[in-house]
């Protein structure tokens, strides 16, 4: 988890989660490497979780806003939990990261209720994110249906 000294840089304050937003890194780094990149950045970009084929790393509490949908205090940042699926690896490794993400979503929903699923581009139509999921499933509805994550 981020330290107290980094909270102002990466957090917009407290939050009651009303959804889960899925992102997809546009790099070839693991969950741990993406977390370190976030921590060492001078920018305010953040997420609640980084997920790869092996692990899911929670880096922010679920009741704290993250900066992940690109427009300061928009509804994505203010009300949704951010999950970054790490793009590292071939399709098989990425698909395992997706499976881990689905398990994480189920765990979050078990704790907080049946929160709806969003993609980054639901909040910012200029972003083609999560790009690998959009390439694979064409849209959020196909992804939700495939993994039985009905909103």
C-alpha positions in Angstrom: 0.0 0.0 0.0 1.1 3.5 -0.6 2.6 5.3 2.3 1.1 8.3 4.1 3.7 10.5 2.5 2.3 9.6 -1.0 -1.4 9.8 -0.3 -1.8 13.5 -1.4 -0.1 12.7 -4.7 -2.1 9.7 -5.6 -5.5 10.1 -3.8 -8.4 12.5 -4.1 -9.7 11.7 -0.6 -12.3 9.3 0.8 -14.7 7.4 -1.4 -17.7 5.1 -1.3 -17.2 2.8 -4.3 -20.1 2.6 -6.7 -18.3 0.6 -9.4 -15.2 -1.0 -10.6 -13.2 0.4 -13.6 -10.9 -1.9 -15.6 -7.8 -0.5 -17.2 -5.0 -2.2 -19.2 -1.4 -1.0 -19.0 0.1 -0.1 -22.3 3.5 -1.6 -21.3 5.3 -4.9 -20.8 5.8 -4.7 -17.0 4.5 -6.9 -14.2 2.1 -5.9 -11.5 5.0 -5.2 -9.1 6.9 -3.2 -11.8 3.9 -1.1 -12.6 3.3 -0.4 -8.9 6.9 0.8 -8.6 6.5 2.9 -11.7 3.5 4.6 -10.1 5.3 5.1 -6.8 8.4 6.7 -8.5 6.4 8.9 -10.8 6.0 12.6 -10.3 2.5 12.4 -11.8 -0.7 11.7 -9.9 -1.9 8.7 -11.8 -2.9 5.8 -9.5 -4.9 2.6 -9.2 -6.3 0.5 -6.4 -4.9 -2.8 -7.9 -2.3 -4.0 -10.4 -2.9 -7.5 -11.7 -0.7 -9.8 -13.8 -0.6 -13.6 -14.5 0.8 -14.3 -11.0 -0.5 -11.8 -8.5 -2.9 -8.9 -7.7 -1.3 -6.1 -5.7 -3.6 -3.8 -3.7 -1.9 -0.4 -3.5 -4.7 1.8 -2.2 -7.5 1.2 0.3 -10.9 0.7 -1.3 -12.4 3.7 0.4 -9.9 6.1 -1.1 -10.2 7.8 -4.5 -7.6 7.0 -7.1 -6.7 9.1 -10.1 -7.3 6.8 -13.0 -9.9 8.0 -15.5 -8.0 11.1 -16.5 -10.3 14.0 -15.6 -9.4 15.0 -12.0 -12.6 14.5 -10.0 -14.9 12.9 -12.6 -17.2 10.1 -11.5 -14.7 7.4 -12.5 -12.1 8.8 -10.1 -14.7 9.8 -7.4 -16.7 6.6 -7.2 -14.9 3.6 -8.8 -12.2 1.1 -7.8 -9.4 1.0 -10.4 -8.0 -2.3 -11.6 -5.0 -2.2 -13.9 -4.5 -5.4 -15.9 -0.8 -5.6 -16.7 -0.1 -6.2 -20.3 3.1 -8.1 -19.8 3.5 -11.2 -21.8 1.9 -13.2 -24.6 -1.8 -13.8 -25.0 -1.7 -16.8 -22.7 -0.1 -14.8 -19.9 -2.5 -11.9 -20.5 -5.5 -14.2 -20.4 -4.2 -15.6 -17.0 -4.1 -11.9 -15.8 -7.7 -11.5 -17.0 -8.7 -14.6 -15.0 -7.0 -13.2 -12.0 -8.8 -9.9 -12.5 -12.2 -11.7 -12.7 -11.4 -13.5 -9.4 -10.4 -10.1 -7.8 -13.7 -8.5 -9.1 -15.6 -11.4 -7.5 -13.8 -10.9 -4.2 -14.5 -7.1 -4.3 -18.2 -7.8 -5.0 -18.4 -10.3 -2.2 -17.2 -7.6 0.1 -18.9 -4.5 -1.3 -21.9 -5.8 -3.2 -22.6 -6.3 -6.9 -20.8 -3.2 -8.1 -21.1 -2.5 -11.9 -18.2 -2.9 -14.2 -16.8 -0.1 -16.3 -14.1 0.3 -18.8 -11.8 3.3 -18.8 -13.4 4.5 -22.0 -16.8 4.7 -20.3 -15.4 7.9 -18.6 -13.1 9.1 -21.4 -14.1 8.3 -24.9 -10.8 9.5 -26.2 -9.0 6.6 -24.6 -9.0 3.1 -26.2 -8.7 1.4 -22.8 -8.6 -1.3 -21.8 -7.1 -1.9 -25.2 -6.3 -5.6 -25.0 -9.8 -6.4 -23.7 -11.4 -4.2 -26.3 -9.4 -6.0 -29.0 -10.3 -9.4 -27.7 -14.0 -8.9 -26.7 -14.9 -5.8 -28.9 -16.8 -4.2 -26.0 -17.5 -4.3 -22.3 -20.8 -6.1 -22.6 -19.1 -9.1 -24.4 -16.4 -9.2 -21.7 -19.1 -9.1 -18.9 -21.1 -11.8 -20.6 -18.1 -14.1 -21.2 -17.1 -13.9 -17.5 -20.6 -13.9 -16.1 -20.0 -10.6 -14.4 -23.5 -9.3 -15.0 -24.0 -5.7 -13.7 
